[in-house]
Amino acid sequence: MFKHLFRLIWNKKKQNFLLMSEMLVSFLVIFAVFTLIVYYYNNYKKPIGLDYKNLWVVDYNNTYNTTNTDSLDTYYENLKQTIKSMPQVKEISFCSENVPFSQNHNGGSVYYKNSTSGADNYIVDDDYQKALNVKMLEGRWFNKADALAKTQPVIISDELKENLFGSEDAIGKLVGTEDKKFTLKVIGVIQGIKAKGDYSPAGAAIYKRTDTGSYHWLGTIMVKVTPDADAAFEGRMYKSLANYMKDSNIEIEHMPNKLRSTNLFSVVPMIVTLIVACFLIINVAMGLFGVLWYNINKRRGEIGLRRAIGASGQAVSSQLVSESMILATLSLIVGTFFTIQFPLLNVFGLPAGVYIVAMILSVAFIYLLVFVCSLYPGKQAAAIFPAVALHEE
């Protein structure tokens, strides 16, 4: 049976080659789509690493102009107490501008012995963990005693710990940054924060504590508010900040809104790929449907003869469907050869499991598409009466 089907396919190799090429291109595009979907889904399942609800971001500039560090610290400590005294404010934290879900990034390399890893660099104060509800996995968060530490303390994410130390204990280890001097002591490991949104990985990160001169350039405040904080309270807080920082430009943003914008920006590549894939799938489906329909009209005599010598309508229908599935199998063999190179060569640095799952889903999708498109033409072929077909011949 299969030998006969292969012979029929070979006799129409030029026509079938074009159809197989369409299936191959469709498979590659569908593979790209499913790779993005699986990658985004795997990232989405992982915890985001912070409590962004009821969290506001206050950006300001034109900070208090003084060269006296003690006076500067007193100025911002008073500001902190003023904001925290408001009934709807639960926590407040000063930090660098590269807060989660923002377009500001500060990256670099972190070194430990012979290991190197890229990481996002954050400058945060002692209240950052409470404001964002960051989960500690090992060690502790910063406190006031760290200001007197001989070795600068740092906190790293679990991703950076895995990159630098593997299964080793990270607490107490010395790491280095750009100058490769191992002068930073790890005191804690936190659960990674997906700073680029729900659909991106948490990534490696290192957190350094603010010092006495940090207020000269810090321009962001994280404010954790109660659920009943509304627009009226936001207006009062803005007015209070504007009165305290006379010449500053102040902007208040809500973290849930920033997350939605970041997520939308992340899924744009997938949306574009899906649109291209949909057009391609429609073309392939119409091409496959048209070719099978044309084959039925060209092979009415053959189909009628098979029916006349005893072949059932189901057998005729199964033959046409089987021919289509064999063509799909030949195309998928070639396509799988190319796609299997992605996990083998670690293309784009994605986990091998993402490519394998995307490959399986793509193969299943192409088989389903070909099967559905060949069902109706096969049904039409089964409805041909042998007497009518032979009479036409």
SVG drawing of the C-alpha trace seen along z (x, -y; Angstrom):
<svg xmlns="http://www.w3.org/2000/svg" viewBox="-23 -76 64 82">
<polyline fill="none" stroke="black" stroke-width="0.4" points="0.0,0.0 2.7,-2.5 4.8,-1.5 1.9,-2.3 1.3,-5.7 5.0,-6.6 4.9,-5.7 1.8,-8.0 3.6,-10.8 6.8,-10.3 4.9,-10.5 3.7,-14.0 6.9,-15.1 7.0,-18.6 3.5,-19.4 4.1,-17.8 7.5,-19.6 5.8,-23.0 3.2,-21.7 6.0,-20.2 7.9,-23.5 4.8,-25.3 4.5,-22.8 8.2,-23.2 8.1,-27.0 4.9,-26.8 6.5,-24.3 9.5,-26.7 7.3,-29.7 5.0,-27.7 8.1,-26.5 9.2,-30.1 5.7,-31.0 5.5,-28.1 9.1,-28.8 8.0,-32.3 4.7,-31.0 6.5,-28.3 9.2,-30.7 6.7,-33.3 4.5,-30.7 7.5,-29.3 8.4,-32.7 4.9,-33.6 4.5,-30.6 7.4,-31.7 6.8,-34.1 7.3,-37.8 9.4,-38.2 7.8,-41.3 4.4,-42.6 3.7,-45.3 0.1,-46.0 -0.5,-49.2 3.1,-50.2 3.8,-53.7 7.0,-55.1 7.9,-58.7 10.5,-60.2 12.1,-63.5 15.0,-65.7 16.8,-68.9 17.6,-67.4 18.6,-69.4 21.7,-71.3 24.3,-71.1 27.8,-69.8 27.3,-68.9 26.5,-65.2 25.1,-65.3 22.7,-68.1 21.7,-66.2 21.0,-63.0 18.9,-65.0 16.9,-66.7 15.9,-63.4 15.3,-61.6 12.9,-64.4 11.2,-63.9 11.0,-60.2 9.3,-60.7 6.9,-63.3 5.7,-60.9 5.6,-57.9 3.5,-59.9 0.6,-59.9 -2.0,-57.3 -2.2,-55.6 1.6,-55.0 2.9,-51.7 6.6,-51.8 8.9,-54.1 12.3,-53.4 14.9,-55.4 16.6,-53.6 18.2,-54.0 16.1,-54.8 16.3,-51.3 13.2,-50.1 11.3,-47.1 9.1,-47.6 11.0,-50.7 13.1,-51.4 16.1,-52.3 18.8,-49.7 22.2,-49.6 24.1,-46.4 27.6,-45.0 29.7,-41.9 30.1,-40.2 33.2,-38.0 33.9,-35.1 37.2,-33.3 36.9,-31.9 33.2,-32.5 31.7,-35.6 28.1,-36.6 26.2,-39.6 23.9,-41.3 21.7,-44.3 23.0,-46.6 20.7,-48.2 21.3,-50.7 18.7,-50.3 18.2,-51.3 17.4,-49.3 13.6,-49.5 13.6,-48.3 12.8,-44.7 9.8,-45.7 8.4,-48.1 8.6,-45.5 8.0,-42.5 11.0,-40.8 11.5,-37.2 14.8,-36.3 16.1,-32.8 19.3,-32.9 21.0,-35.3 19.6,-38.6 18.7,-42.1 20.7,-45.3 20.6,-47.1 22.2,-50.2 25.1,-48.1 26.3,-47.5 27.3,-51.2 30.3,-50.3 31.2,-47.1 34.8,-46.8 33.8,-44.9 30.9,-46.4 27.9,-44.0 25.8,-43.0 22.7,-40.9 22.4,-38.8 19.5,-37.1 19.1,-33.4 20.0,-33.5 23.3,-35.2 24.0,-32.8 23.5,-29.9 25.7,-31.5 28.6,-32.2 28.5,-29.6 26.3,-26.7 25.4,-24.5 27.9,-26.2 26.8,-28.4 27.0,-32.0 26.8,-33.7 30.1,-35.2 31.7,-34.8 33.6,-37.8 32.8,-38.9 34.0,-41.7 32.5,-44.0 34.1,-45.9 37.5,-46.3 37.7,-42.6 38.6,-43.4 36.9,-41.0 35.7,-43.6 32.0,-42.8 30.7,-40.4 27.5,-38.5 25.2,-38.6 21.9,-37.5 20.2,-35.8 16.7,-36.8 14.2,-35.4 14.8,-36.9 12.6,-39.8 11.1,-39.8 12.0,-43.4 11.2,-43.3 7.6,-42.0 5.7,-38.8 6.9,-37.3 10.7,-37.8 13.0,-35.8 14.1,-37.2 17.7,-37.4 20.8,-38.0 20.9,-41.0 23.2,-42.4 22.0,-44.9 24.2,-47.4 23.3,-49.5 23.0,-53.3 25.7,-55.2 26.0,-58.7 26.6,-60.3 23.9,-58.4 21.3,-61.1 23.4,-63.4 22.2,-61.4 19.2,-59.2 16.0,-60.3 13.4,-57.6 11.2,-56.8 9.2,-53.5 6.0,-54.1 3.9,-51.2 0.4,-52.4 -2.8,-50.9 -5.5,-49.5 -7.8,-52.5 -5.2,-55.0 -7.1,-56.9 -6.5,-59.8 -7.4,-62.3 -4.6,-60.9 -2.2,-60.9 -3.0,-64.6 -2.3,-65.3 1.0,-63.4 2.1,-65.2 1.3,-68.5 3.3,-67.6 6.3,-66.5 6.1,-69.6 6.0,-71.9 9.0,-70.1 11.1,-69.9 10.4,-73.4 12.3,-73.2 11.9,-69.5 9.9,-68.0 7.8,-65.2 6.1,-62.4 4.0,-59.6 3.4,-56.3 1.6,-53.2 3.5,-49.9 0.5,-47.9 0.3,-50.4 4.0,-50.1 3.7,-46.3 0.9,-46.4 3.0,-48.7 6.1,-46.5 4.1,-43.3 2.5,-44.9 6.0,-45.8 7.2,-42.3 4.5,-40.5 4.8,-42.7 7.3,-40.3 4.9,-37.4 1.9,-39.3 3.8,-40.2 5.0,-36.6 1.5,-35.3 0.1,-37.6 2.7,-36.4 2.0,-32.8 -1.7,-33.2 -1.4,-34.5 1.0,-31.7 -1.2,-29.0 -4.2,-30.3 -2.2,-30.2 -1.0,-26.7 -4.5,-25.5 -6.0,-27.0 -3.1,-25.6 -3.5,-22.1 -7.2,-22.2 -7.0,-23.4 -4.4,-20.8 -6.4,-17.9 -9.5,-19.2 -7.7,-19.4 -6.3,-15.9 -9.8,-14.5 -11.0,-16.1 -7.9,-14.9 -8.1,-11.4 -11.9,-10.7 -11.2,-7.9 -8.7,-6.3 -11.1,-6.7 -14.0,-5.4 -12.0,-2.3 -11.0,-1.6 -14.6,-1.9 -15.7,0.4 -13.3,3.2 -14.6,3.2 -12.8,0.4 -15.1,-1.3 -15.6,-5.0 -13.8,-4.9 -10.7,-3.3 -10.6,-6.0 -10.9,-8.7 -8.2,-7.1 -5.9,-7.0 -6.1,-10.7 -5.7,-11.5 -2.7,-9.2 -1.0,-10.8 -1.3,-14.2 0.0,-12.8 3.0,-11.3 3.8,-14.6 3.6,-16.3 5.9,-13.7 8.5,-14.2 8.4,-17.9 8.6,-17.5 11.6,-15.3 13.5,-18.1 12.1,-20.8 13.0,-18.8 16.6,-18.5 16.9,-22.3 15.0,-22.9 16.9,-20.3 20.0,-22.5 18.6,-25.2 18.9,-23.2 22.1,-21.5 23.8,-24.8 22.1,-26.7 20.8,-29.3 19.6,-32.6 20.6,-31.0 17.1,-29.6 16.7,-26.3 16.7,-23.2 13.3,-22.2 11.7,-25.2 12.8,-24.2 11.9,-20.6 8.3,-21.4 7.9,-23.9 9.1,-21.3 6.6,-18.7 3.7,-21.2 4.7,-22.4 4.7,-18.8 1.3,-18.1 -0.1,-21.3 1.1,-20.7 -0.3,-17.1 -3.6,-18.4 -3.7,-21.1 -3.0,-18.7 -5.5,-16.2 -8.3,-18.7 -7.6,-20.2 -7.7,-16.7 -10.8,-15.5 -13.4,-17.3 -11.6,-16.5 -11.4,-12.9 -15.1,-12.8 -15.8,-14.2 -13.7,-11.5 -15.5,-8.9 -18.8,-10.2 -17.8,-9.6 -20.0,-6.9 -18.0,-4.5 -20.5,-4.4 -20.5,-8.1 -16.7,-8.4 -16.2,-5.7 -18.9,-7.1 -17.1,-10.5 -13.9,-8.8"/>
</svg>
